Every structure is written in C-alpha cells, then in structure tokens.
C-alpha cells in the first residue's frame, strides 16, 4: 500500500531540519548553442539523470556577451525536458546583471538554478542572490530560484560556512582550476588533475572544508571537473574517489562522454539500495519504531541514512525494489 503523505520518510524522520536537495549527481556545463542542444538531447535520452548548466561566463565570446545571453534564454524558453540552469558572469564583470536580466527575466519559469562564479565572500553571494531573486520575482515567478555557488577564491573558501548558510543556496561547487591558479604558481599544473588534486594538503583542506560546510547546512557539495575529457575510466575514478573519500554527492562534467561515468560513480551500490529499501519498508510497517532487521538494530538514525540512499538512487534513475518505489516515490 502506498504511504500516506504524513507517513512519508521526509515527513516522519526529519523534525523541522533542512532536507538535502534531491538533485542529480552530475552537472554538465555547455557553452555554445551546438553543445547546449546536444546536451539537452542527451538529458532527454537519460531521463534527466543529470542537470545542464548553460554557460554565459566562459562560454560567451568576448564582445558578444549580450547575444550569448539572448541565445541561452531562447533555448531555455523552449526546454520542457530536464533541469537546466545558467552560469552568469562574476560580480566584477559588467555583464552579470545583463545575464540575469535576460535569462532570468525571459526564461525564469524554465530555469532550475543560477550558478555564481568567482565570488570572493558571502557578501558577494548575498548581493548577487538578492538581485537574482528580485529579477525572478519581477518576471512573475513565485517560487524562489536556487543558487549554486562556485568556491574558486581564497576569500570564498575562508567564508564557505557563511556562504552555505545563505538562503536559496542549493549547491556549493569546488572550482579547482581557478583555485589552483589563485595560488600564484605555488601549485603546479599537476594539481589540476589526479592524483595530486586528491593528495596535496592545500587541496585536501579545501575539499574537506567545502563538503563539511555544505552538509552542515543541508546543501549539496559538488566536485570539480575532470580534465580527462574522453577517458571514461579516469572520469569514473575521479568521481568515485570524490564520493567515497571526500563525501561529494555531485560532480561537474565538461564533455558528454563524462556524464555516464559520473552518474554511475556517484550513485549508491545496487546492494545498498536494496538493503535501504528493505529497512525502510520494515520500519514503515513498524510505525517507524526500532526494528530488528536481519539481526541488526535499526532506528530513526539509520532510517534517515537509508532515506538519503533511496533519494540518491531515485535522482540517478537507478532501479530499486518496486515496493519501495511505489511506497515512497510514485
């Protein structure tokens, strides 16, 4: 029997605390009309297993920023498939407000989020987020528009906890390449790729701070890109290490060949999904009290963990036991 709304894990197991957003484990970024259209087609093919970010920052040709924003707004307006967001220019650019005015103003109803690059601290994020919110409201959209924040500067890392705690922030993303560049040559080019990106003390510190701050505030931590564009095993290895060793729940993709290995590496194991489903179904049958499942004690603490596993499986479009899908997601 399908669970009643009041009996749903998201209602029963979390007492007023902020729930982690249930969003896809991969964020693919595309910068021109051809690659955006190709990514939209792949997104539809995979049933929305990844989010797509249209890039108005690095994707725009110098001198054609306004035309680029108009193109993104036009493509967004016709999108009916999956979640699509936009990365605008940074606060120091003369174009960031225009990006917001055009894309949010003209396609706000189809827009899933706005990504903010190169912020130097919480005040930058608050200022840009406020402008996005006012422009979104002026376009007639009632629901708040989520904000994704790239941590690419020393100042943003220093204030990452305050940034993660700001309203409307949905993800905290590590911008490895710009962060390495901000070290004025103290970190070599090898720090931009594996294995050093996971081993240099300065980068280990940055990644752990980002994940800890994000999860403490109910925000999704997103890992940086892999430079191995068409090496699917290398991309998979980067994503799996980011997930298992550092706790990232999402990762950026910069080439269509990276999407599937990232989704696969970030999703929970099939055995873990089946185990979590069995525990939650037994817990619901027991009125969410403690249970003995296969000789192990489980209570609300483990139920919350099991629910996050099922949510991750659901957004990654994984197969799960039909009884659990019917009870919790249909």
N, C-alpha and C positions, 0 to 999 in steps of 0.2 A: 504494500500500500504506500502511496506517495505521502511523504511527510507534510504535515501542516506547516504553514509559514512560521507559526510560533514555535514549532518543534524542530526548526531547521538549525543545523550546526552554527551558522553565522549569527543566529539569534540567541541560542541556548548557551554557547560556550564562551562568548565574549561579552563581558559585563561593561558596556559603555566604552571600551577601549577602541582605538582606531584600528580598523582592519587593513591588512596589507592589500593594496590594489591587486585584483586578479587580472593581470595583463600578460601578454605574450612574452615568451622567454627570449625573443630575438627582436631587435630593432634594426631594420635595414634602411640605410640612407642612400638617396639617389639625388643627383644634382641637375640633370637636364631633362628635357621633355621625353627624349627617347628612353632613357633609363628609368624615368618615373613610370611611363606607360608599361614598360616591360615588367617592372616590379609590381605594378597593380595587377597585371595578368597573372603573375606568379602567386600573388597574395590570394587571388580568387581561386586559383588551382589548388592551393594548400588549405583552403577553407579558413583563412585568417589566422594561420598559425604564427604569423609574425606581424609586427607593426611596421609601417612605412613612414619615413620622415623625408619630406621634400626639403631640399637644402637651398635656402635663399642666401646663405652666408658664403661658403666656399664654392657653391655651385654656380653662383652668378658671375658672368663675365664683367670685368671692370668697365664701367660706362653703360652697362645695360641692366643695372640692378632693378630699375622700375619695370622694365619689360619682363624680367625674370619673375618678379613677384606677381605680375598680372597673369603670366603663364601658369604659375602654381595655383593661383586662385581659380583659374578656369578649369584646370584638371580636377581640383578638389570639388568644385561645384558639380561635376558630373560623376563623382565617385559614390557608388552605392554598395561597395563590396566590404572592405575591411577597415580597420582603424588606420587613419592617415593623419600625421601631424606635420608641423613645419618648423624648421630651424631658421630663426631670423638672424640678422646681423647683430653684433655685440653692441654694448652700450656706447662705446667710443665712436661708433660709425654714424655717419649722417643718415644712413639708410634704415636703421632699425625701426623707427616709428612708421616709416612708409611701408615696410614689410608688414607690420601689424595692421596698419590702416587698410591695406589692400587685401591681404589674405584673410585676416580675422573678420574684417568688415564685410567682405564679399562672399566668403565661404565658411563663416563661423559655424553654421549648422552642421556642416560635414567634417569639421575639424575636430580631431580627437585630443590634441595637446599642442602646446607651443614649447619648443626647446630653446633655452637661453645659453649662448656660449660665452666663454671668457669673462664671466663675472669675477670681480675682484673681492667680493664680500657679500654679506647678507643684505646690505643696503642697496647694492646694485640689483639683486634679485627682487627685492621688495619694490623698488622703483619700476622695474620693467613689468613685473607681475601686475602691479596696480594699473599700469597703462593698458596691458592686455585685457584685464578684467573690465575696465571702463569701456574699451572699444568693443568688446564682446557683448556687453550689456546694451550698448548703443545700437548694435546690429539686430537686436530683438531676441537674442538668445537668453533664456532664463537660467539654464544650468551653468555652474561655474566651469571654466575651462582649465583642465590640469596643466601644470607647469613642470617641465623637465629641465634640470639644471646640470650643466657640464662643469665639473671641477677640473680646471685646467691651469689655474694660477695658484701661487703660494697663498695669496690672500683668501681665496675661496676655500682652500684646504684648511687654513687656520680657523675659518668660521663655518666649517661644514656642518657642525651640530646645529648652529643657529639657522643655517640655510635649510636643513632638513626639517626643521620645526616650523617653517613658514607655511601659512595656509595655501592650499592648492598645489603644493609640491607633490608630485606623484613618483618621480624617479630622481635619483642622484647618480650621475653618469661620470665615469672617470675618462678624461681626455688625456690619454697617455702621451701622445706625440707632442702636443703643446706643452704639457707639464715637463717633459724631458727637455724640451727646447728652452723652457724658462730657467733652467739651471746653468745657463751661460757657458756651456761646454764642459761643465763638471761631470756630466753624464754623457757617455759616448753613444753613438748611433745604435750599438748593440743593446742598449737599454730599452729601445723601442720594440724589441721582439723577444721571443723566448730563446733561452731560458732566463736571461737576465731580468726581464720585466717582472718575473715572479721571485727573484732572488736578491736583487740589490736592496740593501736596507732602506734607502730612501723611498723606493717604490713599494716595498712591503709595508712600510709605515703608512704611505698614502692610501693604499688599497684597504688596509685594515681599518683605518680611520673612517673612510667613506662607508664601508659596509656597516661598521658599528653604529655610526650616526644615522644612517638610513633606516636600519632595522629598529633602532630605538624609537624612532618617530613614525613607524608604520609606513615607511617609504621604500620603494623597490631600488636596490643597488644594481646598477648596470655597468658591466665591464667594458673596457676599451676594445678597439678593433684589433684584428689580427692582420699583419701585413702580408701573410701568405694568401694571396688572392684566390688561387685555383688549387691549392694544396688542401684538399678536404680533410685528410687525416691530421694535418698540422692545426687546422682550424678547430677540429674536434678536440684535439689535445689541449689547446689553449682554453677553450670553453669549459672542458671538464675540470681542468686544474683550477680555473677561476671559481667554478661552482663548488668543488669539493674541498679545496684548500683555503679559500678566502670567503666563501659564503655568498658570492654574487648570484643573483637569481635571473639575470638578463644579460645579454651581450649585444654589442653593435656588430652589424655586418656592412661591408663596403663593396661586396660583389655577390651577385645572385648565387654563385657556387658555394658561398659560405652559409647561406640560410639554413639548409637542411642539417648540416653537421652541428651548427649552433643549437638549433631546436632539439636535436637528439641528445646532445651532450648536457644541455641544461635541464632536460625533463627527468623526473624520477624514474627509477628502475621499475619495470613491469611487476616484478615480485613485490616491490614496496607499495605500489598502487593497490594491488590485490590484497595485501595484508592490511593496509589502512582502511580499505573499503569494508573488509570483514569486521574489523574492530568497530568502526562507526555504525554499521548496521546492528551489531550486537549491543552497542551502547544505547542506540535509539530504542531498541526493544526493551532494554532495562531501565528506560526513563532517564538515561544519562547519568545513572549512578555508577559506582565502581563495578567492574566485572572481572571475572577470571576467564581469560581467553588463551586457550592452549597452554594453560599452566602459568601464565603471566598476569600480574595485576595491572589493570588499566583504569585510569580515572580521567577527569577533565583535562589534566595537563597533557596526557598522551593523546586524548581526543582532539585537542587543538592542533597538535602536531599532525595527526592523521588528516585533519581537515585541510591544512595547508598543502599536504601531499596531493590530495584529491583535486584541489583547486589548480595546482601546478599542472597536473595531468590533464585537466579539462581545458585549460587555455592553450596547452600544447597539442590539443586534438588527439590525445592518446586514447587507446581502447581501455575500458575499465569494466568491471562486472556490471551487467545490465541492471541488477537490483539496486546498486549504488547510484548509477546514472539516473534511473527512474526516481529514486527517492530524493536525491539532492540536486539534480540539475535539469530535469525535464520541465 
